[in-house]
């Protein structure tokens, strides 16, 4: 086989491939011409309109929910501050009770030791 024959065979194979691709492209162009492109564009437009509607609804919902959540957070902060004040008051009251109990125990123990020493003196 000579180089010229090999080149001619390869050229024929490439020409056949070009013919096959040309037939496929002509079918695709005929489909577009017959209105498939118009239907595709109409479907895309419909989908885009639906997506815009959904996004606007989501935006409205988020605006309302965010405002409501901000109010709830502000109320929670107020309650937190109020509870913090109440805890401070309760801690102070608890310290006073502990101090009074300690003082009462000290007085009671001093009274008890004082009574013991008087009892010992009377016995002696």
ABEGO torsion letter per residue (X at the ends): XBAAAAAAAAAAAAAAAAAAAAAAAAAAAAAAAAGAAAAAAAAAAAAAAAAAAAAAAAAAAAAAAAAAAAAAAAAAAAAAAAAAAAAAAAAAAAAAAAAAAAAAAAAAAAAAAAAAAAAAAAAX
